[in-house]
Amino acid sequence: MNHLIRRRFRAEQRALVVRRAAERRLEQEARRKAKEQAATEREQERQFRAAWVEYLSRRRVPRSEYEAWVDERRAPRPPLSRSAQPARPDRPASSALAAVLRP
């Protein structure tokens, strides 16, 4: 009877080690993706600033309301940050995490 308890305890310990390793991998992946997203946002911001400087350098005073409207429409738009983007559920990640955390 005692050996069954030890065997079950070892199995639970192994399962715990596997679950913690999976959690670490998911956490590392989330950090890597966050770093990539931040780098992408910095690059988009840099490109926007360069486009804005170029736009301002060739811009002239509009002669009519229509020309002002067209000029406004041609102006570079700032990139949307993550907080400004519409929310989208990340189902694959949440389902993978739930599968790992299930006992």
C-alpha positions as a Markdown table, in Angstrom:
| # | Residue | x | y | z |
|---|---|---|---|---|
| 1 | Met | 0.0 | 0.0 | 0.0 |
| 2 | Asn | 2.8 | 2.4 | 0.9 |
| 3 | His | 4.5 | 1.8 | -2.5 |
| 4 | Leu | 1.3 | 2.9 | -4.2 |
| 5 | Ile | 1.3 | 6.2 | -2.4 |
| 6 | Arg | 5.0 | 6.7 | -3.3 |
| 7 | Arg | 4.3 | 5.9 | -6.9 |
| 8 | Arg | 1.3 | 8.3 | -7.1 |
| 9 | Phe | 3.4 | 11.0 | -5.4 |
| 10 | Arg | 6.2 | 10.6 | -7.9 |
| 11 | Ala | 3.7 | 10.7 | -10.8 |
| 12 | Glu | 2.3 | 13.9 | -9.4 |
| 13 | Gln | 5.8 | 15.4 | -9.0 |
| 14 | Arg | 6.6 | 14.5 | -12.6 |
| 15 | Ala | 3.3 | 16.1 | -13.8 |
| 16 | Leu | 4.1 | 19.2 | -11.7 |
| 17 | Val | 7.6 | 19.5 | -13.3 |
| 18 | Val | 6.1 | 19.1 | -16.8 |
| 19 | Arg | 3.4 | 21.7 | -16.1 |
| 20 | Arg | 6.0 | 24.2 | -14.7 |
| 21 | Ala | 8.2 | 23.7 | -17.7 |
| 22 | Ala | 5.3 | 24.4 | -20.0 |
| 23 | Glu | 4.4 | 27.5 | -18.1 |
| 24 | Arg | 8.0 | 28.8 | -18.4 |
| 25 | Arg | 7.9 | 28.1 | -22.1 |
| 26 | Leu | 4.7 | 30.0 | -22.5 |
| 27 | Glu | 5.9 | 32.9 | -20.4 |
| 28 | Gln | 9.1 | 33.1 | -22.5 |
| 29 | Glu | 7.1 | 33.0 | -25.7 |
| 30 | Ala | 4.8 | 35.8 | -24.4 |
| 31 | Arg | 7.9 | 37.9 | -23.5 |
| 32 | Arg | 9.5 | 37.3 | -26.9 |
| 33 | Lys | 6.3 | 38.4 | -28.7 |
| 34 | Ala | 6.0 | 41.5 | -26.5 |
| 35 | Lys | 9.6 | 42.5 | -27.4 |
| 36 | Glu | 8.9 | 41.9 | -31.1 |
| 37 | Gln | 5.7 | 44.0 | -30.8 |
| 38 | Ala | 7.5 | 46.8 | -29.1 |
| 39 | Ala | 10.2 | 46.8 | -31.7 |
| 40 | Thr | 7.6 | 46.8 | -34.5 |
| 41 | Glu | 5.8 | 49.8 | -32.9 |
| 42 | Arg | 9.1 | 51.7 | -32.6 |
| 43 | Glu | 9.9 | 51.1 | -36.2 |
| 44 | Gln | 6.4 | 52.2 | -37.3 |
| 45 | Glu | 6.7 | 55.3 | -35.3 |
| 46 | Arg | 10.1 | 56.0 | -36.8 |
| 47 | Gln | 8.7 | 55.5 | -40.3 |
| 48 | Phe | 5.7 | 57.8 | -39.5 |
| 49 | Arg | 8.0 | 60.6 | -38.3 |
| 50 | Ala | 10.1 | 60.3 | -41.5 |
| 51 | Ala | 7.0 | 60.4 | -43.6 |
| 52 | Trp | 5.7 | 63.4 | -41.7 |
| 53 | Val | 8.9 | 65.3 | -42.2 |
| 54 | Glu | 8.9 | 64.6 | -45.9 |
| 55 | Tyr | 5.2 | 65.5 | -46.1 |
| 56 | Leu | 5.8 | 68.9 | -44.4 |
| 57 | Ser | 8.8 | 69.6 | -46.6 |
| 58 | Arg | 6.7 | 69.5 | -49.8 |
| 59 | Arg | 3.5 | 70.9 | -48.4 |
| 60 | Arg | 2.2 | 74.2 | -49.7 |
| 61 | Val | -0.6 | 76.6 | -48.6 |
| 62 | Pro | -3.9 | 75.3 | -50.0 |
| 63 | Arg | -5.7 | 77.6 | -52.4 |
| 64 | Ser | -9.2 | 76.2 | -51.8 |
| 65 | Glu | -11.2 | 74.2 | -49.3 |
| 66 | Tyr | -11.0 | 71.2 | -51.6 |
| 67 | Glu | -7.3 | 71.4 | -51.9 |
| 68 | Ala | -7.0 | 71.7 | -48.1 |
| 69 | Trp | -9.3 | 68.6 | -47.7 |
| 70 | Val | -7.2 | 66.6 | -50.2 |
| 71 | Asp | -4.0 | 67.7 | -48.5 |
| 72 | Glu | -5.4 | 66.6 | -45.2 |
| 73 | Arg | -6.3 | 63.2 | -46.6 |
| 74 | Arg | -2.8 | 62.7 | -48.0 |
| 75 | Ala | -1.1 | 63.4 | -44.7 |
| 76 | Pro | 0.6 | 60.5 | -43.1 |
| 77 | Arg | -1.4 | 58.8 | -40.4 |
| 78 | Pro | 0.3 | 57.8 | -37.1 |
| 79 | Pro | 0.3 | 54.0 | -36.5 |
| 80 | Leu | -2.1 | 52.6 | -34.1 |
| 81 | Ser | -0.6 | 51.5 | -30.8 |
| 82 | Arg | -1.7 | 48.3 | -29.2 |
| 83 | Ser | -3.9 | 50.1 | -26.8 |
| 84 | Ala | -5.6 | 52.0 | -29.7 |
| 85 | Gln | -6.2 | 48.8 | -31.8 |
| 86 | Pro | -9.5 | 47.0 | -31.4 |
| 87 | Ala | -9.4 | 44.0 | -29.0 |
| 88 | Arg | -9.1 | 40.6 | -30.6 |
| 89 | Pro | -9.2 | 37.4 | -28.5 |
| 90 | Asp | -6.2 | 35.3 | -28.6 |
| 91 | Arg | -8.0 | 31.9 | -28.6 |
| 92 | Pro | -5.1 | 29.6 | -29.6 |
| 93 | Ala | -2.9 | 31.0 | -26.7 |
| 94 | Ser | -5.6 | 30.8 | -24.1 |
| 95 | Ser | -6.6 | 27.3 | -25.1 |
| 96 | Ala | -3.0 | 26.1 | -25.1 |
| 97 | Leu | -2.5 | 27.6 | -21.7 |
| 98 | Ala | -5.7 | 26.0 | -20.4 |
| 99 | Ala | -4.6 | 22.6 | -21.7 |
| 100 | Val | -1.2 | 22.9 | -20.0 |
| 101 | Leu | -2.7 | 24.0 | -16.7 |
| 102 | Arg | -5.3 | 21.2 | -16.5 |
| 103 | Pro | -4.4 | 18.8 | -13.8 |
